Amino acid sequence: MPRELTGWLNEVVRAAQKRKPIIKQRERAFYYLKEKILKKKEDGLNPIIAEFKKRSPSGFMQDRDPIKYAKFMESAGVVGISVLTEPVYFSGSYEVFEAIAKTVKLPLLFKDFVVTEDQVHTAYSIGADAVLLIVHILKEKELCNLFEIIKSYGMTPLVEVEDESDLKTANDCGADTIGINARDLSSLTVSVEKIIQLIKITPKKSLKIAESGINERHQILKLKENGADAFLIGTALMKDPRKIQFFI
């Protein structure tokens, strides 16, 4: 069962439920995140998913040109780009996602608080290759339903977990691409060590993506040693995109 949603989380989910979809024919080719991650690992490098976001409830704020940022990250060798599309607390938009989708030939993660089928259809329409599902905000039936719908579009569901209970729910729905979030969405506290603890009990066959709280290369190496397959990094790269050269 999801936790009771209060404060900003409740507001975000309510807004998501009312958001108007974009309905049009997809023009963009598919790019597959899992393939990119496995290839980067084979090359002995660190698979990094660079995130574009303007702000967050944790107090982060950074305005950058999304096209320049996406092109720079593509040239630097990231395996994908995550784009926040949530407008209320993250200043995201579908328009920015679509602009980046037209710019790079990389897997794109539609990162939002996805609670409706309309959001999934929008993600497909504007060129997403993967869609984030957050166990924290969904009932198990809702999660499994959205999971199957995302797959039916040919996209990858990236199922985000925060704790052991979330992980069990994700596994019960058949998730095999797991995002392990160091940030607690309710308190906004961060614990990278929590990622390591959850990796240990995540099925070996699952692709494990470490999310949030990564600021330095030594954190990546430690997470990698403990079984993380890829690393989603937002704040550190938005503040200083040049850091990507030390992360990969």
C-alpha positions in Angstrom: 0.0 0.0 0.0 1.2 3.5 -0.7 1.9 5.9 2.2 -0.7 8.6 3.0 0.3 11.5 0.8 0.4 14.9 2.5 1.9 18.3 1.8 3.7 18.8 -1.5 3.3 15.2 -2.6 -0.4 15.3 -2.3 -0.5 18.5 -4.2 1.7 17.2 -7.0 -0.4 14.0 -7.4 -3.7 15.9 -7.4 -2.3 18.2 -10.1 -1.1 15.2 -12.2 -4.5 13.7 -12.1 -6.0 16.8 -13.8 -3.3 17.4 -16.3 -4.4 17.5 -19.9 -2.7 15.0 -22.2 -0.9 15.6 -25.4 -2.4 13.4 -28.1 -0.5 13.2 -31.4 1.4 10.7 -33.5 4.9 9.9 -32.2 7.6 11.0 -34.6 10.8 10.0 -32.7 12.6 6.6 -33.0 13.1 4.5 -29.9 16.4 4.4 -28.0 16.7 1.7 -25.5 18.1 2.5 -22.0 19.0 -1.0 -21.0 21.1 -1.6 -24.1 23.0 1.7 -23.6 23.7 0.8 -19.9 25.0 -2.7 -20.7 27.2 -1.4 -23.5 28.7 1.3 -21.3 29.4 -1.3 -18.6 31.0 -3.6 -21.2 33.3 -0.7 -22.2 34.4 -0.4 -18.5 32.7 3.0 -18.0 30.1 4.3 -15.6 26.6 4.5 -17.1 25.3 8.0 -16.2 21.8 9.3 -16.8 22.0 13.0 -16.7 18.9 14.8 -15.4 17.5 18.1 -16.5 15.5 19.9 -13.8 15.1 23.6 -12.9 14.1 23.2 -9.3 12.9 20.8 -6.6 11.2 20.8 -3.2 14.5 20.3 -1.5 15.4 23.9 -2.3 17.4 23.3 -5.5 17.2 25.9 -8.2 19.2 26.2 -11.4 18.1 27.5 -14.8 20.0 26.3 -17.8 19.3 26.1 -21.5 17.8 22.6 -22.0 19.1 22.1 -25.5 22.6 23.1 -24.7 22.6 20.9 -21.6 21.2 17.9 -23.5 23.7 18.3 -26.4 26.6 18.7 -24.0 25.6 15.6 -22.0 25.2 13.6 -25.2 28.7 14.6 -26.4 30.1 13.7 -23.0 28.9 10.1 -23.3 25.9 9.7 -21.0 23.6 6.7 -21.5 20.4 8.7 -21.3 18.8 11.9 -20.2 16.1 12.2 -17.6 13.7 15.2 -18.0 11.5 16.5 -15.2 8.1 17.4 -16.7 6.3 18.2 -13.4 5.3 21.9 -13.4 4.2 22.7 -9.9 7.3 21.9 -7.8 9.9 21.2 -10.5 9.1 23.9 -13.1 9.1 21.2 -15.7 7.0 21.0 -18.9 6.1 18.7 -21.7 7.4 21.4 -24.2 11.0 21.2 -22.8 10.9 17.4 -23.0 9.8 17.5 -26.6 12.5 20.0 -27.4 15.2 17.8 -26.0 13.6 14.8 -27.7 14.1 16.5 -31.1 17.7 17.3 -30.2 19.4 14.2 -29.0 19.6 10.5 -30.1 19.7 9.1 -26.6 17.2 7.2 -24.4 15.0 9.8 -22.7 13.3 9.2 -19.3 10.0 10.9 -18.8 10.3 11.8 -15.1 7.1 12.9 -13.5 4.6 11.8 -10.9 2.8 9.4 -13.2 -0.6 8.4 -11.9 -2.8 8.3 -15.1 -2.9 6.6 -18.4 -3.0 10.0 -20.1 0.4 10.8 -18.7 1.8 7.5 -20.2 0.2 8.4 -23.6 1.7 11.8 -23.4 5.1 10.4 -22.7 4.9 8.1 -25.7 3.6 10.9 -28.0 6.4 13.4 -27.1 9.2 10.8 -27.6 9.9 9.1 -24.3 11.8 5.8 -24.2 11.3 5.2 -20.5 8.7 6.3 -18.0 9.3 6.7 -14.2 6.8 5.0 -11.9 7.1 5.8 -8.2 5.8 3.1 -5.9 5.5 5.6 -3.1 2.5 7.3 -4.7 0.7 4.3 -6.2 -1.4 1.4 -5.0 -0.1 -2.0 -6.2 -3.0 -2.4 -8.6 -2.3 1.0 -10.1 1.4 0.4 -10.4 1.0 -2.9 -12.1 -1.6 -1.5 -14.5 0.5 1.5 -15.5 3.6 -0.8 -15.7 1.8 -2.9 -18.3 0.5 0.1 -20.3 4.0 1.6 -20.5 5.4 -1.8 -21.9 2.5 -2.0 -24.4 3.8 1.3 -25.9 7.3 -0.2 -26.3 8.7 2.0 -23.5 10.6 0.9 -20.4 9.0 1.3 -17.0 11.6 2.5 -14.5 10.1 1.6 -11.2 11.4 3.7 -8.3 11.6 2.3 -4.8 12.5 3.8 -1.4 12.4 0.9 0.9 12.0 -2.9 1.2 8.2 -2.6 1.1 8.4 -0.7 -2.2 10.8 -3.2 -3.6 8.5 -6.1 -2.9 5.6 -4.3 -4.6 7.8 -3.6 -7.6 8.9 -7.2 -7.8 5.3 -8.4 -7.5 4.5 -6.3 -10.6 7.3 -7.9 -12.5 9.6 -4.8 -12.6 13.1 -5.6 -13.9 14.4 -2.0 -14.2 14.6 -0.7 -10.6 15.4 2.9 -9.6 16.6 3.0 -6.0 16.0 6.5 -4.6 18.4 7.8 -1.9 15.9 10.5 -1.1 12.9 10.0 1.1 10.1 11.8 -0.7 8.2 12.7 2.5 11.1 14.1 4.6 13.4 14.9 1.6 16.4 13.5 3.6 19.0 11.6 1.6 20.9 8.5 2.4 23.2 7.0 -0.3 23.9 4.1 2.1 20.2 3.2 1.8 20.7 2.4 -1.9 23.4 -0.1 -1.0 21.2 -1.8 1.5 18.3 -2.1 -1.1 20.6 -3.3 -3.9 21.5 -6.3 -1.7 17.9 -7.5 -1.7 17.1 -6.6 -5.3 16.9 -9.6 -7.6 20.2 -10.0 -9.5 18.4 -10.2 -12.8 17.1 -6.6 -12.3 18.8 -3.6 -13.7 19.6 -1.4 -10.7 19.8 2.4 -11.1 21.0 4.5 -8.2 19.1 7.8 -7.9 19.7 11.0 -5.9 22.4 12.2 -3.6 25.3 11.5 -5.9 27.8 14.4 -5.9 31.2 12.8 -6.2 33.0 10.1 -8.2 33.9 8.1 -5.1 30.1 7.6 -4.4 29.7 6.2 -7.9 32.5 3.8 -7.4 31.2 2.6 -4.0 27.7 2.1 -5.4 29.2 0.3 -8.4 31.2 -2.1 -6.2 27.9 -2.9 -4.4 26.0 -3.8 -7.5 24.6 -0.6 -9.0 24.4 -0.8 -12.8 23.8 2.9 -13.6 23.5 6.3 -11.9 20.9 9.0 -12.3 22.4 12.4 -11.4 20.6 15.7 -11.5 21.6 18.4 -9.0 25.4 17.9 -9.3 25.4 18.1 -13.1 22.8 20.9 -13.3 25.1 23.0 -11.0 28.2 22.1 -12.9 27.8 20.1 -16.2 31.6 19.8 -16.5 31.5 17.3 -13.6 30.3 14.7 -16.0 33.9 14.0 -17.2 34.8 12.8 -13.7 31.7 10.7 -13.3 32.0 8.6 -16.5 
